[in-house]
């Protein structure tokens, strides 16, 4: 009897199975699944930047395309997350569109690229038209990771800007949720006009421009998180005061709390742009003061003896401030809560100054002359300091006096000043100490500050 | 008699008071001076601050630790814990020149009765070279797509959407899966795991990635049997802020990921 029942079911088995699967189907389709794990070989993404294909016959094309290609190549190299295929290893092909792209050319040795950035570049009626693509060479069925189109005025600045934007798109896509820094700026002090003024430049040292024309001495520029203003300290009739320059209006704007006697130095913005901390000696010893971005609501937060200077906010929480305290014989790095409580000493010895807080809030970079211990060359070097574990790592070695580190918004790069052979210049490096590059050449340049975006 | 006299003289000498006061005074003054000088040195050196290297009472810890795991830089090279490691290694010594064959002087007159040593044949032996595996390539994902889902999908609706919705995420967006691996591998601290854990132990996690790339619903799927390994893998997932926004071509609201950590 039972066997008969099973036999009668047999012809319907496929249907039954199908029904069973259909019943499960909604749960299977609700979301896609990815199964993955460790030990599956995670090499650094090897990326090739093809020369873009020139289109149109405008005479400007060649020159602007050269700028564009060079900028895109250097941006991808500077990102720090790619293994960039050298131009000499890359195929000579200039694919201008997805149809012209032959993936096998790029995935084969010696290029062996996992990703290719390519596209077309044309100048038409004084307008730049750029089509950029990013292809995954290992995926022949669906190679396109990204496609972008740009249209801007035809000049060298815009060619560079478009390259920066395209590079940032690639880095954002492949960089694990961290945006690129190709469009960021660096503000610094330069004496190349005779007096120390604030200057700005692109992150790669291009496009250097003078910001202030005060004819006095200006120090420690700090750009606001929305890139609208630069706060700095400047020597005037009332001594050192905190002043403010509007990048949008192109002129000085008032900051009333910044000039009330004593020396007012080293302003620091919160990451939401609502508050500024600075050091002021208006009540005796230098202490940390906090004001609103408009300059009002001024109050002192350190009450301890000894000079306390160079405040920086924890950009992640805006609830802590790191500063340099001089209550011991030599300056040391301390942290405290924003109300001045819970002061903790970070460095144990030597001469430690110029803290800069990592965007994720977990680390400080600062300049340290350790004066003691193994590997101490007696120079002033940039160090990283992990706050949770109190561990540190030396970034620069035996190359001049290094000071004023400032983090890039992606947390992968540092800009700093290096005094070597009597000249002070601005340098950048990756946050593992590699890829050190000098950005400035003219005059003496110091106190760099990396913009927030 | 003489002996008696000697005894008396000896006794006299014994009983005569020695001049104690003066040496004792001297000793007292000397000690007082010593104590005073120590105290005054302490006071005077306390008055004048001088450059102190490090904390008073110790030079502080000497640490050379890599903290770069919190810096979002790729870190796939083994950590070199050698303080003296340099980026510019010295040149490797030159390989020794091959032995030259002993020259036979053909003009020499042969000595009678001398046995000539037969020359050793110098045939270079080449060790067997392993042939590289042709299929030695990284494979992502344990499973390929689920063919069941495709078979049961009704073939109605717009073709374009179905193509995206149906195709396996791994085959469509392999680069994103690589990104998940890189990010997870860099935030997993293997040193948190108890070293007694048997190598090869695996813990499986579930989590989902939202459209903006943030991680949510982290759950333990299959324990490895080692609580520390389970914990470290969970922490790795919790450490990740974002994997980067999901590919715009992927239309669904979130992506489910099954991830394992293998010790």
Interface residues (C-beta under 8 A of the other chain):
Chain A: X18 X21 X22 X25 X28 X29 X31 X32 X33 X34 X35 X36 X37 X38 X39 X40 X41 X42 X43 X44 X45 X80 X81 X114 X115 X136 X138 X139 X141 X142 X145 X172 X173 X174 X175 X176 X177 X178 X329 X330 X348 X349 X350 X358 X360 X362 X363 X371 X372 X373 X374 X375 X384 X385 X386 X389 X391 X392 X393 X394 X410 X411 X412 X430 X431 X432
Chain B: X49 X50 X51 X52 X53 X54 X55 X59 X60 X61 X62 X63 X64 X65 X66 X67 X68 X70 X71 X72 X73 X74 X76 X83 X138 X139 X140 X141 X142 X143 X146 X148 X149 X151 X152 X153 X165 X167 X168 X169 X170 X171 X172 X173 X174 X175 X177 X178 X179 X180 X181 X182 X183 X184 X185 X188 X202 X208 X213 X241 X242 X243 X244 X245 X247 X250 X252 X253 X254 X255 X256 X257 X258 X259 X260 X261 X262
